[in-house]
């Protein structure tokens, strides 16, 4: 099965983090990467592992808690 890879910018958008935050996670070893020349690529499975599940589960809820307007 093909392992999809994402750029740092795509990961930042998917996790709703800044590019700097993604770079920090990479530097700390919290996100494992693959380097191809000068490019830093992150496997989709690694992003899902970091986020705690499939990317679709990370979508924010639009529900308003009871009593809050």
Backbone as a printed PyTorch tensor [residue, N CA C, xyz], in Angstrom:
tensor([[[  0.8490,  -1.1800,   0.0000],
         [  0.0000,   0.0000,   0.0000],
         [  0.8870,   1.2330,   0.0000]],

        [[  0.5000,   2.2430,  -0.7550],
         [  1.2760,   3.4700,  -0.8760],
         [  1.1420,   4.2960,   0.3920]],

        [[  2.2710,   4.7440,   0.9290],
         [  2.2970,   5.5640,   2.1350],
         [  2.3220,   7.0330,   1.7140]],

        [[  1.2070,   7.7460,   1.8910],
         [  1.1210,   9.1390,   1.4800],
         [  2.0150,  10.0040,   2.3510]],

        [[  2.6560,  10.9740,   1.7410],
         [  3.5070,  11.8890,   2.4800],
         [  3.0200,  13.3170,   2.3030]],

        [[  3.2690,  14.1360,   3.3140],
         [  2.8140,  15.5140,   3.3230],
         [  3.9950,  16.4500,   3.5540]],

        [[  3.8700,  17.6560,   3.0520],
         [  4.8900,  18.6720,   3.3120],
         [  4.6720,  19.2470,   4.7140]],

        [[  5.6510,  19.9940,   5.1880],
         [  5.5220,  20.6550,   6.4870],
         [  4.3350,  21.6130,   6.4850]],

        [[  4.1240,  22.3080,   5.3830],
         [  3.0230,  23.2530,   5.2820],
         [  1.6690,  22.5350,   5.3560]],

        [[  1.5590,  21.3890,   4.6780],
         [  0.3150,  20.6170,   4.7120],
         [  0.0370,  20.0870,   6.1080]],

        [[  1.0860,  19.6540,   6.7960],
         [  0.9270,  19.1520,   8.1700],
         [  0.4850,  20.2860,   9.0890]],

        [[  1.0920,  21.4510,   8.9400],
         [  0.7110,  22.6030,   9.7610],
         [ -0.7670,  22.9180,   9.5660]],

        [[ -1.2410,  22.9040,   8.3280],
         [ -2.6480,  23.1660,   8.0640],
         [ -3.5570,  22.0900,   8.6330]],

        [[ -3.1570,  20.8350,   8.4780],
         [ -3.9810,  19.7220,   8.9590],
         [ -4.0960,  19.7170,  10.4860]],

        [[ -2.9980,  20.0580,  11.1680],
         [ -2.9960,  20.0560,  12.6320],
         [ -3.3670,  21.4130,  13.2190]],

        [[ -3.5780,  22.4000,  12.3170],
         [ -3.8880,  23.7640,  12.7350],
         [ -2.8260,  24.3180,  13.6610]],

        [[ -1.5830,  24.1570,  13.2210],
         [ -0.4200,  24.6750,  13.9310],
         [  0.3420,  25.6080,  13.0030]],

        [[  1.2130,  26.4030,  13.5820],
         [  2.0820,  27.2310,  12.7570],
         [  3.1930,  26.3520,  12.1780]],

        [[  3.8070,  26.8300,  11.1260],
         [  4.9350,  26.1100,  10.5350],
         [  6.0670,  25.9850,  11.5500]],

        [[  6.2580,  27.0140,  12.3390],
         [  7.2930,  26.9970,  13.3840],
         [  7.0110,  25.8880,  14.4030]],

        [[  5.7510,  25.7040,  14.7710],
         [  5.3820,  24.6440,  15.7150],
         [  5.6730,  23.2650,  15.1390]],

        [[  5.3900,  23.0820,  13.8560],
         [  5.6860,  21.8090,  13.2010],
         [  7.1940,  21.5730,  13.2060]],

        [[  7.9750,  22.6050,  12.8990],
         [  9.4340,  22.4820,  12.9290],
         [  9.9240,  22.1030,  14.3300]],

        [[  9.3130,  22.6700,  15.3460],
         [  9.6710,  22.3640,  16.7250],
         [  9.3700,  20.9010,  17.0570]],

        [[  8.2000,  20.4170,  16.6270],
         [  7.8460,  19.0120,  16.8630],
         [  8.8270,  18.0670,  16.1650]],

        [[  9.2430,  18.4350,  14.9680],
         [ 10.2170,  17.6330,  14.2230],
         [ 11.5540,  17.6260,  14.9560]],

        [[ 12.0030,  18.7950,  15.3950],
         [ 13.2940,  18.9110,  16.0850],
         [ 13.3140,  18.1080,  17.3860]],

        [[ 12.1660,  18.0560,  18.0730],
         [ 12.0760,  17.2940,  19.3260],
         [ 11.8670,  15.8060,  19.0930]],

        [[ 11.6510,  15.4050,  17.8390],
         [ 11.4340,  13.9960,  17.5300],
         [ 10.0160,  13.5350,  17.7590]],

        [[  9.0910,  14.4630,  17.9640],
         [  7.6970,  14.0910,  18.1920],
         [  6.9740,  13.7680,  16.8910]],

        [[  7.4980,  14.2590,  15.7710],
         [  7.0140,  13.8980,  14.4390],
         [  8.1980,  13.3250,  13.6760]],

        [[  8.0740,  12.0950,  13.2220],
         [  9.1430,  11.4810,  12.4340],
         [  8.9880,  11.8880,  10.9760]],

        [[ 10.0980,  12.1450,  10.3360],
         [ 10.0710,  12.6540,   8.9650],
         [ 10.9290,  11.7940,   8.0540]],

        [[ 10.7450,  12.0270,   6.7700],
         [ 11.6090,  11.4500,   5.7360],
         [ 12.2140,  12.6200,   4.9880]],

        [[ 13.5000,  12.5930,   4.8030],
         [ 14.1800,  13.6580,   4.0810],
         [ 14.5300,  13.1630,   2.6860]],

        [[ 14.1500,  13.9580,   1.7000],
         [ 14.4470,  13.6700,   0.3030],
         [ 15.1720,  14.9040,  -0.2110]],

        [[ 16.4870,  14.8030,  -0.3070],
         [ 17.2660,  15.9830,  -0.6440],
         [ 17.0980,  17.0030,   0.4610]],

        [[ 16.6770,  18.1900,   0.1040],
         [ 16.4500,  19.2430,   1.0950],
         [ 15.0190,  19.2610,   1.6160]],

        [[ 14.1550,  18.4620,   1.0040],
         [ 12.7460,  18.4410,   1.4110],
         [ 12.5390,  17.6040,   2.6660]],

        [[ 11.6660,  18.0860,   3.5200],
         [ 11.2770,  17.3720,   4.7330],
         [  9.8380,  16.9340,   4.5240]],

        [[  9.6140,  15.6240,   4.5040],
         [  8.2900,  15.0680,   4.2430],
         [  7.8310,  14.2300,   5.4300]],

        [[  6.5540,  14.3160,   5.7340],
         [  6.0000,  13.6070,   6.8830],
         [  4.9470,  12.6210,   6.3890]],

        [[  5.0940,  11.3280,   6.7300],
         [  4.0740,  10.3540,   6.3320],
         [  2.7220,  10.6630,   6.9880]],

        [[  1.6550,  10.4700,   6.2430],
         [  0.3070,  10.7310,   6.7660],
         [  0.0410,   9.9030,   8.0230]],

        [[  0.5080,   8.6740,   8.0260],
         [  0.3120,   7.8120,   9.1960],
         [  0.9710,   8.4140,  10.4360]],

        [[  2.0900,   9.0910,  10.2530],
         [  2.7750,   9.7390,  11.3730],
         [  1.9550,  10.9110,  11.9140]],

        [[  1.3320,  11.6690,  11.0200],
         [  0.4760,  12.7790,  11.4330],
         [ -0.7320,  12.2430,  12.2000]],

        [[ -1.3300,  11.1640,  11.6990],
         [ -2.4700,  10.5530,  12.3770],
         [ -2.0600,  10.0170,  13.7460]],

        [[ -0.8830,   9.4020,  13.8340],
         [ -0.3950,   8.9030,  15.1220],
         [ -0.2360,  10.0500,  16.1090]],

        [[  0.3640,  11.1390,  15.6520],
         [  0.5790,  12.2930,  16.5220],
         [ -0.7480,  12.8930,  16.9730]],

        [[ -1.7030,  12.9910,  16.0550],
         [ -3.0030,  13.5950,  16.3610],
         [ -3.8930,  12.6680,  17.1890]],

        [[ -3.5510,  11.4010,  17.2520],
         [ -4.3320,  10.4730,  18.0600],
         [ -5.4380,   9.7710,  17.3140]],

        [[ -5.3660,   9.7160,  15.9910],
         [ -6.3760,   9.0210,  15.2150],
         [ -6.4020,   9.5070,  13.7920]],

        [[ -7.3500,   9.0200,  13.0020],
         [ -7.4590,   9.4620,  11.6180],
         [ -7.6730,  10.9600,  11.5230]],

        [[ -7.1780,  11.5630,  10.4560],
         [ -7.2510,  13.0220,  10.2780],
         [ -8.6780,  13.5330,  10.3500]],

        [[ -9.6590,  12.7530,   9.9060],
         [-11.0430,  13.2130,   9.9260],
         [-11.5690,  13.3360,  11.3560]],

        [[-11.0120,  12.5830,  12.2980],
         [-11.4520,  12.6600,  13.6890],
         [-10.9880,  13.9500,  14.3530]],

        [[-10.0300,  14.6520,  13.7560],
         [ -9.4920,  15.8700,  14.3470],
         [-10.3090,  17.1070,  13.9800]],

        [[-11.3850,  16.9350,  13.2050],
         [-12.2100,  18.0750,  12.8190],
         [-12.8770,  18.6640,  14.0580]],

        [[-12.9060,  19.9800,  14.1720],
         [-13.5180,  20.6030,  15.3480],
         [-15.0380,  20.4540,  15.3500]],

        [[-15.5900,  20.4250,  16.5100],
         [-17.0330,  20.3570,  16.6590],
         [-17.6100,  21.7690,  16.6290]],

        [[-18.7410,  21.9370,  15.9650],
         [-19.3820,  23.2400,  15.8880],
         [-20.5220,  23.3600,  16.8830]],

        [[-20.6670,  22.3720,  17.7500],
         [-21.7420,  22.3970,  18.7330],
         [-21.4450,  23.4130,  19.8250]],

        [[-22.4990,  24.1080,  20.2820],
         [-22.3650,  25.0790,  21.3520],
         [-22.8240,  24.3950,  22.6390]],

        [[-22.0090,  24.4480,  23.7100],
         [-22.4080,  23.8240,  24.9750],
         [-23.7050,  24.4270,  25.4990]],

        [[-24.5000,  23.6310,  26.2150],
         [-25.7770,  24.0970,  26.7810],
         [-25.5490,  25.3120,  27.6650]],

        [[-26.4190,  26.3210,  27.5050],
         [-26.3480,  27.5150,  28.3230],
         [-25.3620,  28.5530,  27.8130]],

        [[-24.6540,  28.2690,  26.7520],
         [-23.6830,  29.2090,  26.1960],
         [-24.2160,  29.7560,  24.8860]],

        [[-24.0820,  31.0480,  24.6790],
         [-24.5210,  31.6360,  23.4170],
         [-23.3900,  32.3700,  22.7490]]])
